[in-house]
């Protein structure tokens, strides 16, 4: 048990260092040389660094500090301390990393700045910390308002990009939208993994035939729940139903649905995104011939 914890701690530390290196390359190698922005707290820090000529590393620590305090109360001391250490390390890395112009193409600066910065944020999340306090702010606001986390982040970035368009230029604001979009997609890719998993729920009168097909034809796992069909009238008797639950990859969806429909065209099928899978039979394994 102790060895497993040590291995996990080393793995997470490596992820945090890799996240800092990637974010530093994105900031110093692509965004800072051309005065481009990202979204969130990092974008705010970049904007203030441009307007005030105070180093970016200072703003990264100052603006993230209140959110780290919030994280300490809501997410615990370990998460807050990891986040503090990671952001301080990023600030130091940005301060000492030599300023190099990787490319003179502004579009490439926006794209690859977003890729490296997003990869850094995603790696930090997988390592148990954050490099940008925007999500912490969004969680805090969503708990006290009717806004969702996504709404808060969207509103925050709309305000930020509008200010950038006014005080800098519309061109910089538009490039910032590109950088933020690329960065957010990269974060999703890093956090969720290369394969996107889909959870499937099936209710059918031929559930056993479908179960066998899922295992033998598709090579996927399957879990069975006992339930009742709930559409009976008040005086009616609800029928027993066998409910199937399976997890597949995005690339298997079409074949999976075709297999289910070939057995029961009236089967009730619900699909939803599945994240953070642990254990079980998810990956396809070779079938025995």
C-alpha distance (Angstrom), angle and dihedral (degrees) to the residues before:
residue distance angle dihedral
X1 . . .
X2 3.80 . .
X3 3.80 91.0 .
X4 3.79 90.9 51.0
X5 3.80 91.3 51.3
X6 3.80 90.8 49.5
X7 3.81 91.0 50.1
X8 3.81 90.9 49.4
X9 3.81 91.7 48.6
X10 3.82 92.0 50.2
X11 3.81 91.2 47.2
X12 3.81 92.5 50.4
X13 3.81 91.6 46.5
X14 3.81 90.2 53.2
X15 3.81 89.5 50.7
X16 3.81 91.2 51.1
X17 3.81 92.7 50.0
X18 3.80 91.0 46.6
X19 3.81 89.1 49.9
X20 3.80 91.8 52.6
X21 3.82 92.0 48.6
X22 3.80 92.8 48.7
X23 3.82 93.7 46.7
X24 3.82 90.7 47.6
X25 3.81 91.1 53.6
X26 3.79 90.4 49.2
X27 3.79 93.2 49.9
X28 3.80 102.4 38.0
X29 3.77 98.9 30.5
X30 3.81 100.7 43.3
X31 3.81 118.7 5.1
X32 3.80 105.8 38.3
X33 3.83 98.1 48.3
X34 3.82 91.7 58.3
X35 3.81 98.2 32.8
X36 3.83 96.2 -114.2
X37 3.80 126.7 155.8
X38 3.76 139.3 -142.1
X39 3.78 127.2 -155.2
X40 3.79 128.8 -95.3
X41 3.78 127.2 24.2
X42 3.80 91.8 -30.1
X43 3.80 90.2 55.5
X44 3.79 90.4 48.3
X45 3.80 89.8 51.6
X46 3.81 90.6 50.2
X47 3.81 91.3 49.8
X48 3.80 93.1 49.7
X49 3.82 91.0 46.5
X50 3.81 89.6 54.8
X51 3.81 94.6 45.7
X52 3.82 99.5 41.6
X53 3.83 101.5 29.3
X54 3.81 87.1 -132.9
X55 3.83 108.3 139.6
X56 3.80 116.6 -91.4
X57 3.80 91.4 -126.0
X58 3.81 90.3 64.1
X59 3.80 93.5 51.3
X60 3.81 92.5 46.7
X61 3.80 90.6 60.4
X62 3.82 97.6 38.0
X63 3.81 97.4 49.2
X64 3.79 95.2 41.4
X65 3.83 93.5 47.6
X66 3.85 96.6 82.5
X67 3.80 91.0 48.8
X68 3.79 91.3 50.1
X69 3.81 87.7 54.8
X70 3.80 89.5 51.5
X71 3.80 89.9 48.2
X72 3.80 89.7 52.5
X73 3.80 90.2 59.0
X74 3.79 98.2 39.4
X75 3.82 105.6 30.0
X76 3.79 102.5 28.7
X77 3.79 138.5 -105.5
X78 3.81 96.7 -76.8
X79 3.80 94.1 55.5
X80 3.82 92.3 44.5
X81 3.80 93.8 48.9
X82 3.79 92.2 47.6
X83 3.78 90.2 49.6
X84 3.80 92.1 48.2
X85 3.79 92.6 49.3
X86 3.81 92.2 46.7
X87 3.81 94.5 48.7
X88 3.82 92.3 46.4
X89 3.79 89.3 49.5
X90 3.81 89.8 50.1
X91 3.81 90.7 49.4
X92 3.81 91.5 51.4
X93 3.80 91.4 45.4
X94 3.81 92.0 50.9
X95 3.82 90.2 48.4
X96 3.82 96.0 52.3
X97 3.80 100.9 31.1
X98 3.84 109.6 105.7
X99 3.80 114.3 -111.7
X100 3.79 106.7 -115.6
X101 3.79 127.5 173.3
X102 3.80 104.4 -135.9
X103 3.80 95.6 -177.7
X104 3.79 137.2 -0.1
X105 3.80 92.6 -144.8
X106 3.81 107.6 104.7
X107 3.78 93.6 -156.5
X108 3.80 91.1 54.3
X109 3.81 89.4 47.5
X110 3.81 90.2 54.8
X111 3.82 93.8 45.6
X112 3.79 100.3 44.1
X113 3.79 93.5 36.5
X114 3.81 86.4 58.2
X115 3.80 92.8 45.9
X116 3.81 95.6 51.4
X117 3.80 94.2 40.3
X118 3.80 92.5 46.5
X119 3.79 91.2 47.5
X120 3.80 89.5 51.9
X121 3.81 92.7 50.8
X122 3.80 91.3 46.1
X123 3.80 93.8 49.1
X124 3.80 90.3 49.0
X125 3.82 90.4 52.3
X126 3.81 90.4 51.1
X127 3.79 87.8 49.9
X128 3.81 91.9 55.3
X129 3.82 102.1 -99.4
X130 3.81 141.5 75.8
X131 3.79 133.2 -122.2
X132 3.80 94.0 -162.5
X133 3.80 124.4 48.9
X134 3.81 95.2 -153.7
X135 3.79 94.5 99.9
X136 3.81 91.2 49.3
X137 3.81 88.5 52.7
X138 3.81 90.8 47.6
X139 3.80 92.7 51.2
X140 3.82 91.2 49.1
X141 3.83 93.8 49.9
X142 3.81 94.6 42.8
X143 3.80 90.7 57.0
X144 3.81 91.6 59.4
X145 3.81 101.6 35.1
X146 3.79 140.0 43.3
X147 3.80 90.5 -105.8
X148 3.79 120.7 108.5
X149 3.81 122.9 -133.6
X150 3.80 89.9 -103.3
X151 3.82 91.0 50.8
X152 3.80 92.2 52.6
X153 3.81 93.5 49.0
X154 3.81 90.9 47.1
X155 3.82 93.6 49.6
X156 3.81 91.5 45.6
X157 3.80 91.9 52.7
X158 3.80 94.7 43.7
X159 3.82 88.9 55.4
X160 3.81 91.7 45.2
X161 3.80 94.6 49.3
X162 3.81 91.4 45.1
X163 3.81 90.5 53.9
X164 3.80 89.8 47.1
X165 3.82 90.5 52.1
X166 3.81 90.5 51.1
X167 3.82 101.4 43.4
X168 3.83 98.9 31.2
X169 3.79 115.0 17.2
X170 3.78 141.7 -68.4
X171 3.80 88.3 -111.9
X172 3.82 92.2 58.8
X173 3.81 90.5 46.9
X174 3.80 91.8 51.2
X175 3.80 91.6 48.9
X176 3.81 87.6 48.9
X177 3.81 89.6 57.0
X178 3.81 89.1 53.4
X179 3.81 92.2 48.0
X180 3.80 92.9 47.8
X181 3.81 92.9 47.6
X182 3.79 92.4 50.2
X183 3.81 92.0 44.5
X184 3.82 93.5 50.3
X185 3.81 92.0 49.3
X186 3.79 90.3 48.4
X187 3.81 90.5 50.9
X188 3.81 89.9 52.3
X189 3.80 90.3 48.7
X190 3.81 93.6 49.9
X191 3.82 96.2 43.0
X192 3.81 98.7 41.4
X193 3.78 96.2 37.9
X194 3.76 134.6 -127.1
X195 3.79 93.6 -66.0
X196 3.77 120.7 57.3
X197 3.79 111.8 -145.8
X198 3.78 124.8 -145.8
X199 3.82 123.0 -156.1
X200 3.81 113.3 -145.5
X201 3.81 128.6 -161.4
X202 3.82 117.9 -167.4
X203 3.80 128.8 -171.4
X204 3.79 113.8 -173.7
X205 3.79 142.7 145.3
X206 3.80 87.0 -128.2
X207 3.78 95.9 50.1
X208 3.80 95.2 137.4
X209 3.82 92.4 55.2
X210 3.80 89.6 48.3
X211 3.81 90.9 47.8
X212 3.79 91.3 53.9
X213 3.81 91.6 47.7
X214 3.82 91.7 50.2
X215 3.79 90.5 54.4
X216 3.81 102.1 36.8
X217 3.81 103.5 30.9
X218 3.80 102.0 30.2
X219 3.79 100.0 29.9
X220 3.81 92.9 -134.4
X221 3.79 132.0 131.0
X222 3.77 124.5 -109.0
X223 3.83 136.5 -161.3
X224 3.81 123.7 -159.7
X225 3.81 126.9 -143.3
X226 3.79 126.0 -172.5
X227 3.80 112.3 -134.6
X228 3.77 146.4 142.4
X229 3.78 132.4 -108.9
X230 3.80 103.8 -111.5
X231 3.80 102.2 -160.1
X232 3.84 96.3 88.8
X233 3.81 118.5 119.7
X234 3.80 119.9 -105.7
X235 3.81 93.3 -93.3
X236 3.79 94.3 37.6
X237 3.76 127.5 95.3
X238 3.79 117.7 -113.7
X239 3.78 114.6 -128.0
X240 3.78 122.7 -127.3
X241 3.78 114.5 -108.2
X242 3.79 134.5 -167.9
X243 3.81 110.0 -139.1
X244 3.79 120.3 -157.2
X245 3.78 124.1 -153.3
X246 3.81 123.2 -168.2
X247 3.80 138.5 162.0
X248 3.80 121.0 -141.9
X249 3.80 137.9 166.0
X250 3.78 122.7 -99.7
X251 3.81 91.3 -108.5
X252 3.82 91.1 58.2
X253 3.81 96.6 54.9
X254 3.81 97.8 94.2
X255 3.79 94.9 47.6
X256 3.80 91.5 42.9
X257 3.81 93.2 53.7
X258 3.80 92.2 44.7
X259 3.80 90.3 53.1
X260 3.81 93.1 49.1
X261 3.82 92.9 46.1
X262 3.80 91.5 48.9
X263 3.80 88.4 60.7
X264 3.82 100.6 36.8
X265 3.79 121.3 7.6
X266 3.82 90.0 -171.4
X267 3.81 95.7 53.6
X268 3.81 114.1 133.3
X269 3.82 107.2 -127.8
X270 3.81 127.4 -175.6
X271 3.81 122.6 -175.2
X272 3.79 128.4 -168.7
X273 3.78 138.5 165.7
X274 3.82 114.5 -89.6
X275 3.80 122.5 -155.7
X276 3.79 139.5 180.0
X277 3.80 96.5 22.8
X278 3.79 118.2 -169.8
X279 3.79 127.0 -172.2
X280 3.78 124.8 -31.5
X281 3.77 128.9 95.1
X282 3.79 105.7 -57.2
X283 3.76 107.2 131.7
X284 3.77 117.5 74.0
X285 3.76 112.2 -106.8
X286 3.80 126.3 -157.7
X287 3.77 113.1 -88.7
X288 3.78 119.2 -122.9
X289 3.80 113.8 -113.5
